[in-house]
Amino acid sequence: MSRLKQLLEQPKALVMGILNTTPDSFSDGGRYLKTSDATNRIESMLNDGADIIDIGGESTRPGAPEVSLAEELDRVMPLVELAETMDAVVSVDTSKAGVMTEVLKHQVELINDVRALQSEGALDAVAQSEAYVCLMHMKGLPRTMQNKPHYDDVVSEVQAMLSNRIAECEANGIERNRIIVDPGFGFGKNLEHNAQLMRQLTELHSLDCPILVGVSRKTMIGQIIDQEIPERMVASVVAATYAALKGAKILRVHDVKETVQAMKVINTFEY
Ligand code: YH5
């Protein structure tokens, strides 16, 4: 049985640690994360109790430059190989079929796609593997998605889109039992949209797939507490905890240690 399947069968929320592939601003001039830094980060996230390590080589922030297939592979492959040797359960954050196909030759158990397998060849790349896939809702495209997003009913629209993507996956040989869904906090949504999705998160259970939630350090957290990124940790952990109490199964976070502690507390009371 796959390790992720085993993890998903446990009655608790899983913590997915985000591995940034670009160096911190305070480290030296290299464009990509050094192997020694990446090793340290993966090791500390695993030590802190991360269940899954999410490796991504494309920035989806508004205005971020597009990344070529060759460049994304250059960033992601060394980290995938490294995480594999460290015995981590690995997820890769990508929308490109070419990246999916390459990483799925390694022990990658989850493809995390903010474009929900809508890029050319992506459905096929996942269908030809046994990996799980996370289908995320996004309205519009990264460059322009935060430009006055509008919904008549954000929860039903997100639900309908995810339901359509699940159907498309099933029609292309990706069974529902390896699909994870994600409302895509901050992807074409303002604070009120994000709040409504969080408030009504349980409605997404009707899709009958585990729910992944990513709110860590995002703009919505900054708007709620009026703080810049370095001061968003506690509020991010609270938001992730709220999501877990509403049944989110995977929490995608930067602050693994603190989120794992929060989950230990609620798991003691809840189950
Ligand atoms: C997600 O929600 N998000 S990348 C802006 C920030 C902080 C963080 C302004 N990949 C998700 O993490 N995959 C990303 O500060 C994701 N769900 C899934 N499944 C954006 C991100 C971030 C953006």
Residues whose N, C-alpha, C, O or C-beta is under 5 A from the ligand:
A	BS01	YH5	T60 N112 C134 M136 D182 G184 F185 G214 S216 R217 K218 T219
